[in-house]
Amino acid sequence: MMIENIPVFIYTFLACFSFCFIFKFHKLSHMIAAATGGMLSWVFYVACAPLGNDLAQYLISTIIVSAYAEVMARVFKAPVTGFLTIGILPLVPGGGIYYTMEYCVSGETSQFIETGIHTFAIAGALAIGVLVVSSLVRLFHMMRLYPRIKEKFVFLSKTLH
């Protein structure tokens, strides 16, 4: 299954690399890292296909690429948004948005609602994946920088049990 998708992964890398020019990446190493993140998001999306739920595929892929973007931002001492934006580009539901609007314009109400809700759910899965990782990274840094917060967090978790 994964072997026949290798050309698609290469095309995904090249497409994401091309978007690096649009987003004005200045260093080749940053461009390669960002494009690799985009390719990884699609690799994990395809790898999660046996789950049988595309929303779970989108969520897992987004969590992985968000974590990758956070790591690359630390490695290259650059903003995470560039790596994250390029990384989730292959997951953006462009086709869903297009077909939702097509059904709206052509008056196919039931198809419009069904496609629109599914597209909105995909966008929600992307947002939740990014939110989870960025929140965990922020919490980790806060606990590392401010040991008192860690003590309070441990105290709260003990009192809740």
N, C-alpha and C positions, 0 to 999 in steps of 0.2 A: 504494500500500500504506500509506504513512504518512498520507495525507490522511484516509482513513476511520477512522483511529485517533485523530484529534484529540479527539473527545469522550471517549474512554477516557483520554487523557492529562489532560484537564481534570478528570475524575472522580478520577483518581489524585491529582492535586494537592489537590483538596478533601478526599479521605479522609486524606491525610497531614497536611493542615492541621488537620483535626479531632483527629488523634492528638497534635498539639502541645499541646492543652489537657490531655490525659491526662498527658503528660510534663511539664506545668507550665512551659512556655516563658512568659517574662514580657514579652518585647518582640515587637511585631508584625514588625519586620524580621527577627528570628531565626526566627519562625514561617514567614514567607514563604520565607526561604532554605532552611529545613529541608524544607518542602513541595515546593519546587522541586527539591531533591535527590531526593526520592521520585519525582517526576514524571520526572526525568532518568533514574533507574534503569530505569523502565519504558520510556521512549523508546529507550534503548540496548538493552534486552532485545529489543524489537520490531525495532529496526534490525539486530540481529545474527541475525535469523531466517534469512536466506539461508545462514548457516553450516550449517544442518541438524542442529546438535547443541545441545540445550538446556542441557547442562552448560557448554559454551563460552559460550553466551549469558549464563548466570548469572554465570560467572566474569568475563567482560569487563564486564558491567554493574556488578558489585560493585567491581571495580578502579576504574572510572570514578567511581562514587558515593563510594567511600572517598577518592579524591583530592579530589573536590569537598568532602567533609566536612572534610578537613584544611585546605583553603584557606579555607572559611567559618569554621572555628574560629579561624584566624589573623586573618581580616578583622574578625570580631566580638569577638575576644578572649574566647572562650567555650570550654567543653569540647567536644571533638570528638565525644564519645559521643552527645550529643543529636542533632546533625546526622546522624551515622552511623546511629543507631537508626531515625530517621524515614526516612532515605534508603533503607535496605534493606527496610523494611516491605513494599513491593509484591513483593519477591522471595522472601519467606518462604514455604516450601512448605506452606501450611496445608491445601490440598486433599489433598496427598500424605499428610500426617499423618492426616487424617480417614479417607481410604480405606484406609490401612494398618491403622488400628484397626478399621474396618468389616470388612475381610477377616479379621482376627484373630478378632473376635467371632463372625463367621458360619462360621468353620471352613474358609475357602478358603485353605489353606496355601500353595499355589504363588503365588496372587495376592498374599497377604500378604508373602511373601518378596520377590517381584519389586518390588512397590510400596515396601516398606520399604527395600530397597537403593537404589532410585532416589531416594527422598526423602532418605535419608542422604547420598547422593552430592551432591544439590543443597545440602544444609546444609554439606557439606564444601567445595563450590565457593565458597559465601558466606564461610566461615571463611578459606579460603586467599586469597581476594581481599582481605579486610580485613587479613590478616596480611602479605601482600606489601607493600601500600601503607604500613601503619604501620611496618613494619620499614625500608623505604626512607627514609621521612621521619625516623625516629629515627637511622638511619645518616648521613643528610645533616646533621642537626643536630649529631651527635657529631663529624663530620669538620670542621664549621664552628667548633664551640666549642673543639675540642682539635686544633690543627694537627699535633701529634705522632702522633695516631691516623691522620691522613691520610698522613703520611710512612710509617708502618709498613704501611698498607694498600697503598700504591704499591710499597713494597719487596717485600711478599709477592707481589703480582701479578707483579712482574718476575722473582722467583726461581722462580715456578711455570711460567713460559714458557721 
